[in-house]
Amino acid sequence: MIIMRPVELKDVPALMALAEKTGSGLTSLPADEDALRARVARARRAWRHAVPRSEQGFVFVLENTEDGHVPGISAIEAAVGLTEPWHHYRVDSVSHTSEALNIHNVQQTLRLCQEQAGSSEICTLFLAPEWRRAGNGYLLSRARFLFIAAFPDIFDGRIVAQMRGVSDDRGYSPFWNGVGRHFFPVDFTQADNLSASGQKNVIAQLMPRYPIYSAFLPADARAAIGQVHPHTAPARAMLEKEGFRFGGYIDIFDGGPMLGCSVRDIYSVRNSQLKTVRAGRLPEGKWPLYLVANERWQDFRAILAHAKIDENHATLAASNLQALLCQPGERVRLIPLNIPT
């Protein structure tokens, strides 16, 4: 069975294997064992309430319980930008008008900013390509919202997601080449590695403080503004179904969009149901597939399962209760796998 659970230190070798598959642009999953070990250790301290809110990052993994294989990772940061500035470009526009010549031009600009501080962030979503099937991606991404719904006091009222921007298999980023490289003269892969090692704000300090007119950028850099990496397109579509929207902020490295919304407007938070669980055989027939999670803090578990729902109860197979670490009579939180269009 495939479960989602909190990360453990034993998962570091598996995370290294995942990091080596990501390519460039996913700075929160570096192929650096020491960095990964430190991140996992910080997550474990967060579950013990042993770090301040500004350092609370909750990391989850998918696990195949049959063989212990870990094919995916996702995470939530409780509050970003509180201890270090969180730089982005805000996509704005300015008007240039000459009444005498009857000319009115609207030009797109990029302005360096440090907004969104204190927001919660969902991040570090990566699933090994061979596991992108059978709803695994939905479980890995959307089960985080069931965790947020279960423990809302940990998180901010607004949540954001910085999406991976456009780059190719060789590590070429048109946006970085058109903007950042002029002020920090290294290629995107080097800048990406420095960002992953905690140097992102150092690089940001070298970026121009005055607005950048996008009309002066190369065509491929302009086209990359607010666009996602091809591998990230499904994740963006999933978040937009949940209610996330592009608010005009992009990453300073690859130009990828930041999506955001109010926590109360997330579909899986707003529509999840709490039910008392019981074990039983489901009568023959087609029963809906649900994302199901327990309500346990350090022992959080989430799975995909067929369930029979009535006013007060959810009936699941005994094996599902075992995977959720639940006993009959406990409460579980559920949301249908498919979001209505």
NORQUIMO-V313402 format. One record per backbone hydrogen bond with DSSP energy under -1.0 kcal/mol. CO is the residue of the C=O (numbers start at 1). NH is the residue of the N-H. If there is no record, write none. Layout:
# NORQUIMO-V313402
((CO,NH) (CO,NH))
This chain:
# NORQUIMO-V313402
((1,65) (3,63) (4,302) (5,61) (8,11) (9,12) (11,15) (12,16) (13,17) (14,18) (15,19) (16,20) (18,21) (26,29) (30,32) (32,36) (33,37) (34,38) (35,39) (36,40) (37,41) (38,42) (39,43) (40,44) (41,45) (42,46) (43,47) (45,50) (46,49) (52,55) (53,56) (56,78) (58,76) (59,7) (60,74) (61,5) (63,3) (64,67) (64,68) (69,64) (71,128) (72,62) (73,126) (74,60) (75,123) (76,58) (77,121) (80,118) (88,113) (89,250) (90,111) (92,109) (94,107) (96,105) (98,103) (103,98) (105,96) (107,94) (108,214) (109,92) (110,212) (111,90) (113,88) (116,119) (119,80) (120,160) (121,77) (123,75) (126,73) (128,131) (129,132) (131,133) (133,136) (135,139) (136,140) (137,141) (138,142) (139,143) (142,145) (143,147) (144,148) (145,149) (146,150) (147,151) (151,154) (152,155) (157,263) (158,120) (159,261) (160,122) (161,259) (164,229) (168,171) (172,168) (173,177) (174,178) (175,179) (176,181) (179,182) (180,183) (180,184) (184,186) (187,191) (188,192) (189,193) (190,194) (191,195) (192,196) (193,197) (194,199) (195,198) (199,203) (200,204) (201,205) (203,206) (204,207) (212,110) (213,216) (214,217) (218,222) (219,223) (222,225) (224,227) (229,232) (232,236) (233,237) (234,238) (235,239) (236,240) (237,241) (238,242) (239,244) (242,267) (245,260) (248,91) (249,258) (250,89) (251,255) (255,226) (256,251) (257,163) (258,247) (259,161) (260,245) (261,159) (262,265) (263,266) (266,270) (267,271) (273,334) (275,332) (276,314) (277,329) (278,316) (288,307) (289,337) (290,305) (291,335) (292,303) (293,333) (301,294) (302,4) (303,292) (305,290) (308,315) (312,276) (313,310) (314,278) (315,308) (316,280) (317,321) (318,322) (319,323) (320,324) (321,326) (322,325) (327,330) (330,277) (332,275) (333,293) (334,273) (335,291))
